[in-house]
């Protein structure tokens, strides 16, 4: 997967508190969390595969904010959505998310309030609607895990 783009990682999780590096201790409500990221570097969307492998193996330490969720047993990665584009759109995607944001998460290299969002309900339908609304037609939903509930 050498194409470049942006992506969503969709987690289902139990209520828990996680120490997220410089952000400190964060209480996460039971439900779904959506992370918005970019993969415009040399590896492109292979970054998504790295995230999936880290989540499945859980054999590394945390480097980025998202790694704290990928490594936590209370978080189950259920979908990865890849948007194929050479444009930097992750901030546009984050700005258009309707869900409650987790302040400061995943946005140390931009001016967004957050790149992580909470939803009590499965957000897949909302994400498809957002992509349609923004006229982003080149994307792929990838089921990663299963929903335990």
Backbone as JSON, one array per atom type, in Angstrom:
{
  "sequence": "XXXXXXXXXXXXXXXXXXXXXXXXXXXXXXXXXXXXXXXXXXXXXXXXXXXXXXXXXXXXXXXXXXXXXXXXXXXXXXXXXXXXXXXXXXXXXXXXXXXXXXXXXXXXXXXXXXXXXXXXXXXXXXXXXXXXXXXXXXXXXXXXXXXXX",
  "N": [[0.85, -1.18, 0.0], [1.34, 1.67, -1.16], [0.2, 4.03, -1.74], [-0.71, 7.41, -0.92], [-2.32, 9.34, 1.67], [-5.06, 10.13, 3.89], [-6.48, 8.97, 6.98], [-8.9, 7.18, 8.98], [-9.01, 5.7, 12.16], [-10.98, 3.44, 13.79], [-12.17, 2.7, 16.9], [-13.58, 0.46, 19.3], [-14.37, 0.65, 22.67], [-13.92, -0.09, 26.2], [-14.86, 1.58, 29.26], [-12.22, 3.41, 30.63], [-9.13, 4.6, 32.09], [-6.3, 6.19, 30.87], [-2.84, 6.86, 30.86], [-1.56, 9.21, 28.85], [1.13, 10.0, 27.8], [2.48, 13.2, 27.36], [0.0, 14.4, 27.59], [-1.08, 13.54, 29.9], [-3.21, 11.9, 32.32], [-6.09, 10.47, 30.99], [-9.56, 10.07, 31.0], [-11.51, 7.74, 29.41], [-14.64, 7.33, 27.98], [-16.98, 4.59, 27.77], [-17.6, 3.25, 24.58], [-17.17, 4.42, 21.32], [-14.23, 5.47, 19.67], [-12.73, 7.69, 17.4], [-9.96, 8.16, 15.44], [-8.19, 10.56, 13.56], [-5.85, 10.64, 11.02], [-2.8, 11.27, 9.1], [-1.07, 10.13, 6.18], [1.18, 10.87, 4.46], [3.84, 10.71, 4.01], [6.93, 9.03, 2.99], [6.3, 6.24, 3.2], [3.59, 6.25, 2.84], [0.23, 5.1, 2.98], [0.99, 2.81, 4.23], [1.46, 3.28, 6.82], [-0.93, 2.86, 8.15], [-1.06, 0.09, 8.19], [1.09, -0.39, 9.9], [-0.03, 0.64, 12.27], [-2.14, -1.18, 12.66], [-0.71, -3.6, 12.97], [0.75, -2.98, 15.3], [-1.34, -2.76, 17.11], [-2.34, -5.39, 17.12], [-0.13, -6.97, 17.94], [0.96, -5.7, 20.18], [3.54, -5.2, 21.22], [5.38, -3.17, 21.63], [6.67, 0.03, 22.74], [5.01, 3.17, 23.4], [4.98, 5.68, 20.92], [3.65, 7.72, 19.56], [0.65, 9.65, 20.3], [-1.58, 8.09, 19.46], [-0.61, 5.52, 19.71], [-0.9, 4.83, 22.39], [-3.57, 4.11, 22.6], [-3.71, 2.04, 20.74], [-2.13, 0.13, 21.98], [-3.47, -0.43, 24.3], [-5.4, -2.71, 26.2], [-8.14, -2.27, 26.56], [-9.07, -1.04, 24.35], [-10.35, -1.77, 21.21], [-9.46, -2.07, 17.98], [-11.5, -1.67, 15.3], [-12.15, -0.84, 12.68], [-10.4, 0.47, 9.85], [-10.18, 3.25, 7.88], [-9.22, 4.24, 4.8], [-8.33, 7.08, 2.97], [-7.7, 8.02, -0.19], [-5.47, 10.28, -1.31], [-3.34, 12.99, -2.3], [-3.35, 15.29, -0.97], [-3.19, 17.28, 2.02], [-5.47, 16.56, 4.21], [-6.3, 15.84, 6.74], [-6.78, 17.65, 8.84], [-8.99, 19.06, 7.87], [-10.84, 16.96, 7.86], [-10.9, 16.42, 10.63], [-11.91, 18.86, 11.61], [-14.5, 18.72, 10.71], [-15.74, 16.71, 12.09], [-18.47, 15.57, 13.98], [-18.57, 14.55, 16.5], [-17.77, 14.45, 20.05], [-14.72, 15.92, 21.04], [-11.42, 14.86, 22.11], [-9.49, 16.76, 23.83], [-6.46, 18.05, 22.56], [-5.39, 15.64, 21.67], [-3.4, 13.85, 19.48], [-2.69, 15.98, 17.81], [-0.35, 17.51, 17.76], [1.2, 18.59, 15.78], [-0.24, 20.47, 14.4], [-2.86, 23.02, 14.28], [-5.28, 22.17, 15.21], [-7.93, 21.37, 17.56], [-8.17, 18.75, 18.31], [-7.53, 15.34, 17.23], [-8.89, 13.14, 17.85], [-11.94, 11.58, 18.55], [-15.05, 11.07, 20.28], [-17.8, 8.81, 20.28], [-20.96, 7.63, 21.25], [-22.33, 5.79, 19.81], [-21.83, 3.48, 17.04], [-19.7, 4.94, 14.72], [-19.43, 4.62, 11.94], [-21.35, 5.04, 9.86], [-21.7, 7.82, 10.06], [-19.14, 8.67, 9.33], [-18.99, 7.8, 6.66], [-20.98, 9.48, 5.63], [-19.76, 11.97, 6.09], [-17.5, 11.81, 4.39], [-18.81, 11.69, 1.93], [-20.13, 14.19, 2.0], [-17.92, 15.92, 1.9], [-17.1, 15.39, -0.61], [-15.27, 13.34, -1.08], [-14.33, 10.7, -2.74], [-12.64, 8.57, -3.17], [-12.0, 6.14, -1.27], [-11.55, 3.57, 1.23], [-13.07, 1.21, 3.29], [-11.88, -0.82, 5.83], [-12.31, -3.72, 7.55], [-11.04, -4.51, 10.66], [-10.95, -5.69, 13.26], [-13.28, -7.37, 15.4], [-16.45, -6.44, 16.7], [-17.0, -6.74, 20.09], [-19.44, -6.59, 21.34]],
  "CA": [[0.0, 0.0, 0.0], [2.24, 2.82, -1.27], [-0.57, 5.25, -1.97], [-0.71, 8.36, 0.18], [-3.65, 9.8, 2.02], [-5.44, 10.31, 5.28], [-7.18, 7.77, 7.44], [-9.6, 7.1, 10.26], [-8.96, 4.45, 12.91], [-12.2, 3.39, 14.59], [-12.02, 1.8, 18.04], [-14.63, 0.28, 20.29], [-13.62, 0.53, 23.92], [-14.53, -0.08, 27.52], [-14.46, 2.74, 30.05], [-10.9, 3.24, 31.22], [-8.28, 5.77, 32.21], [-4.99, 5.89, 30.29], [-1.83, 7.9, 30.9], [-1.19, 9.44, 27.46], [2.34, 10.82, 27.7], [2.45, 14.61, 27.74], [-1.38, 14.82, 27.86], [-1.44, 13.09, 31.24], [-4.23, 10.87, 32.5], [-7.34, 10.77, 30.3], [-10.63, 9.1, 31.2], [-12.22, 7.45, 28.17], [-15.96, 6.74, 28.18], [-17.29, 3.4, 26.97], [-18.22, 3.58, 23.3], [-16.32, 4.39, 20.13], [-13.33, 6.59, 19.46], [-12.28, 7.79, 16.01], [-8.73, 8.92, 15.28], [-7.94, 11.05, 12.21], [-4.42, 10.76, 10.8], [-2.34, 11.44, 7.72], [-0.01, 9.21, 5.73], [1.68, 11.5, 3.24], [5.28, 10.51, 3.94], [7.47, 8.04, 2.04], [5.6, 4.96, 3.28], [2.19, 6.41, 2.51], [-0.77, 4.47, 3.82], [1.56, 1.68, 4.98], [1.37, 3.66, 8.23], [-2.13, 2.22, 8.7], [-0.67, -1.3, 8.47], [1.9, -0.31, 11.11], [-0.95, 0.8, 13.4], [-2.86, -2.45, 12.85], [0.26, -4.56, 13.52], [1.04, -2.6, 16.68], [-2.53, -3.09, 17.9], [-2.46, -6.85, 17.25], [1.01, -7.57, 18.64], [1.13, -5.0, 21.46], [4.89, -5.55, 21.69], [6.27, -2.02, 21.56], [6.31, 1.15, 23.6], [4.27, 4.22, 22.71], [5.75, 6.75, 20.29], [2.69, 8.78, 19.29], [-0.56, 9.57, 21.12], [-2.44, 6.99, 19.03], [-0.04, 4.25, 20.18], [-1.43, 4.52, 23.72], [-4.83, 3.4, 22.39], [-3.41, 0.8, 20.03], [-1.51, -0.82, 22.9], [-4.3, -0.64, 25.49], [-6.32, -3.84, 26.02], [-9.54, -1.84, 26.61], [-9.4, -0.49, 23.03], [-10.38, -2.76, 20.13], [-9.48, -1.45, 16.66], [-12.47, -2.44, 14.52], [-12.12, -0.43, 11.28], [-9.47, 1.47, 9.35], [-10.72, 3.84, 6.66], [-8.15, 4.92, 4.06], [-8.78, 8.04, 1.97], [-6.58, 8.13, -1.12], [-5.28, 11.65, -1.78], [-2.02, 13.57, -2.06], [-3.57, 16.55, -0.25], [-3.24, 17.2, 3.48], [-6.88, 16.81, 4.55], [-6.69, 15.33, 8.05], [-7.35, 18.74, 9.65], [-10.33, 19.27, 7.33], [-11.66, 15.87, 8.38], [-11.07, 16.63, 12.08], [-12.77, 20.03, 11.82], [-15.87, 18.39, 10.33], [-16.27, 15.63, 12.92], [-19.54, 16.05, 14.85], [-18.46, 13.93, 17.8], [-17.03, 15.14, 21.12], [-13.27, 15.75, 20.86], [-10.54, 14.64, 23.25], [-8.62, 17.93, 23.63], [-5.02, 17.92, 22.44], [-4.96, 14.3, 21.27], [-2.99, 13.59, 18.1], [-2.62, 17.2, 16.98], [0.81, 18.31, 18.18], [1.85, 19.2, 14.61], [-1.19, 21.34, 13.7], [-3.57, 23.9, 15.2], [-6.58, 21.59, 15.56], [-8.17, 21.08, 18.97], [-8.02, 17.31, 18.53], [-7.7, 14.41, 16.12], [-9.56, 11.98, 18.42], [-13.32, 11.93, 18.8], [-15.85, 10.06, 20.96], [-19.19, 8.6, 19.9], [-21.6, 6.55, 22.01], [-22.81, 4.83, 18.81], [-20.88, 3.18, 15.97], [-19.62, 6.13, 13.87], [-19.12, 4.31, 10.53], [-22.31, 5.71, 8.98], [-21.37, 9.25, 10.09], [-17.91, 8.88, 8.57], [-19.36, 7.7, 5.24], [-21.69, 10.72, 5.28], [-18.77, 13.05, 6.05], [-16.72, 11.66, 3.16], [-19.7, 12.09, 0.84], [-20.33, 15.64, 2.12], [-16.68, 16.59, 1.47], [-16.85, 14.93, -1.98], [-14.1, 12.46, -1.1], [-14.91, 9.47, -3.28], [-11.64, 7.49, -3.24], [-11.7, 5.66, 0.07], [-11.78, 2.14, 1.44], [-13.31, 0.76, 4.66], [-11.25, -2.11, 6.08], [-12.63, -4.29, 8.85], [-9.81, -4.95, 11.3], [-11.29, -6.62, 14.33], [-14.72, -7.55, 15.5], [-17.07, -5.76, 17.82], [-17.33, -7.77, 21.07], [-20.79, -6.44, 21.87]],
  "C": [[0.9, 1.24, 0.0], [1.49, 4.13, -1.52], [-0.54, 6.12, -0.72], [-2.14, 8.75, 0.5], [-3.81, 10.13, 3.47], [-6.23, 9.09, 5.69], [-7.92, 8.03, 8.74], [-9.27, 5.74, 10.87], [-10.15, 4.48, 13.85], [-12.04, 2.29, 15.64], [-13.35, 1.65, 18.75], [-13.9, 0.02, 21.6], [-14.51, 0.45, 25.14], [-14.12, 1.2, 28.23], [-13.12, 2.45, 30.71], [-10.21, 4.59, 31.35], [-6.89, 5.37, 31.74], [-4.08, 7.1, 30.47], [-1.29, 8.06, 29.47], [-0.04, 10.44, 27.4], [2.17, 12.23, 28.2], [1.04, 15.12, 28.03], [-1.83, 14.42, 29.25], [-2.51, 12.02, 31.22], [-5.54, 11.32, 31.86], [-8.34, 9.66, 30.58], [-11.41, 8.97, 29.89], [-13.55, 6.77, 28.5], [-16.11, 5.5, 27.32], [-18.0, 3.83, 25.7], [-17.23, 3.41, 22.17], [-15.45, 5.64, 20.09], [-12.79, 6.53, 18.04], [-11.05, 8.69, 15.98], [-8.56, 9.3, 13.81], [-6.44, 11.25, 12.04], [-4.08, 10.98, 9.34], [-1.21, 10.48, 7.44], [0.5, 9.73, 4.39], [3.18, 11.34, 3.06], [5.66, 9.41, 2.95], [6.7, 6.72, 2.04], [4.14, 5.04, 2.91], [1.27, 5.71, 3.49], [-0.29, 3.16, 4.46], [1.55, 1.99, 6.48], [0.16, 3.0, 8.89], [-1.82, 0.76, 9.05], [0.19, -1.36, 9.72], [1.0, -0.21, 12.34], [-1.68, -0.51, 13.7], [-1.93, -3.49, 13.47], [0.58, -4.25, 14.97], [-0.12, -2.99, 17.58], [-2.62, -4.6, 18.14], [-1.35, -7.46, 18.09], [1.24, -6.98, 20.02], [2.51, -5.24, 22.06], [5.88, -4.39, 21.62], [5.85, -0.98, 22.6], [5.64, 2.23, 22.74], [5.2, 5.3, 22.18], [4.86, 7.96, 20.06], [1.47, 8.6, 20.19], [-1.41, 8.35, 20.75], [-1.92, 5.64, 19.52], [-0.58, 3.85, 21.55], [-2.76, 3.78, 23.6], [-4.59, 2.06, 21.72], [-2.86, -0.28, 20.96], [-2.38, -1.16, 24.1], [-5.3, -1.76, 25.27], [-7.8, -3.46, 26.06], [-10.02, -1.28, 25.26], [-9.27, -1.57, 21.97], [-10.5, -2.01, 18.8], [-10.4, -2.28, 15.76], [-12.5, -2.08, 13.03], [-10.97, 0.54, 11.04], [-10.04, 1.95, 8.02], [-9.61, 4.64, 6.0], [-8.76, 5.81, 2.99], [-7.58, 8.33, 1.08], [-6.51, 9.54, -1.7], [-3.84, 12.08, -1.51], [-2.12, 14.88, -1.28], [-3.61, 16.29, 1.26], [-4.66, 17.58, 3.92], [-7.25, 16.36, 5.95], [-7.27, 16.42, 8.95], [-8.76, 19.09, 9.17], [-11.29, 18.2, 7.86], [-11.95, 16.09, 9.87], [-12.03, 17.78, 12.37], [-14.23, 19.71, 11.54], [-16.46, 17.22, 11.11], [-17.31, 16.22, 13.88], [-19.42, 15.53, 16.28], [-17.65, 14.78, 18.77], [-15.53, 14.86, 20.95], [-12.56, 15.52, 22.18], [-9.41, 15.66, 23.08], [-7.13, 17.58, 23.62], [-4.51, 16.61, 21.89], [-4.62, 14.26, 19.78], [-2.81, 14.8, 17.22], [-1.45, 18.1, 17.39], [1.48, 19.02, 17.01], [0.9, 20.07, 13.79], [-1.91, 22.2, 14.73], [-4.96, 23.39, 15.56], [-6.69, 21.4, 17.07], [-7.9, 19.62, 19.28], [-8.07, 16.56, 17.21], [-8.31, 13.11, 16.63], [-10.94, 12.4, 18.89], [-14.08, 10.75, 19.41], [-17.27, 10.02, 20.4], [-19.75, 7.45, 20.73], [-22.06, 5.43, 21.07], [-21.73, 4.6, 17.76], [-20.87, 4.33, 14.96], [-19.42, 5.86, 12.37], [-20.06, 5.02, 9.56], [-22.01, 7.21, 8.91], [-20.12, 9.55, 9.27], [-18.18, 8.77, 7.07], [-20.08, 8.96, 4.79], [-20.73, 11.9, 5.18], [-17.95, 12.99, 4.76], [-17.54, 12.08, 1.94], [-19.89, 13.61, 0.82], [-19.12, 16.43, 1.62], [-16.26, 16.19, 0.06], [-15.54, 14.15, -2.1], [-14.58, 11.07, -1.49], [-13.93, 8.3, -3.32], [-11.25, 7.09, -1.82], [-12.04, 4.18, 0.17], [-11.96, 1.88, 2.93], [-12.69, -0.63, 4.8], [-11.62, -2.58, 7.47], [-11.35, -4.88, 9.43], [-10.1, -6.02, 12.33], [-12.79, -6.82, 14.33], [-15.2, -6.8, 16.73], [-17.51, -6.8, 18.84], [-18.75, -7.68, 21.6], [-21.82, -6.42, 20.77]]
}
